[in-house]
């Protein structure tokens, strides 16, 4: 499926995060992302985030890229908030930058659909004809209708 170019307004996402690499995530003994999501749902972190925008969906936000898809990055599981003032210590905040994003959408069982979408994204950006990734903020949006939309910041 061809991605759709969308302009996204600035958003603030609050949640919990991990620092990792795609290489670490490819190995079960070093992967951190499954434990992050397990904690997020088991401890009902989403319900504890203050100042949530009404009916906020769940986000997975990629930020603080060391370089490109081969370097370190931070992944945060969280919710969109109206402001990030006076957050409890357990939470961190990331600003999703306003700008153009290519949106890749899929449906299916989690995490398989997310893994398949990321493979599609890496294949898509391996071509010289595609826009360049910015490696600022990218995010997964887990919609209430069961779809996943991965937003990739592009120049």
PyMOL commands that set and color helices and strands:
alter all, ss='L'
color gray80, all
select helices_A, chain A and resi 22-25+33-42+45-48+112-125
alter helices_A, ss='H'
color red, helices_A
select strands_A, chain A and resi 4-8+11-20+58-63+73-81+92-96+99-107+138-142+147-153
alter strands_A, ss='S'
color yellow, strands_A
deselect
rebuild
show_as cartoon
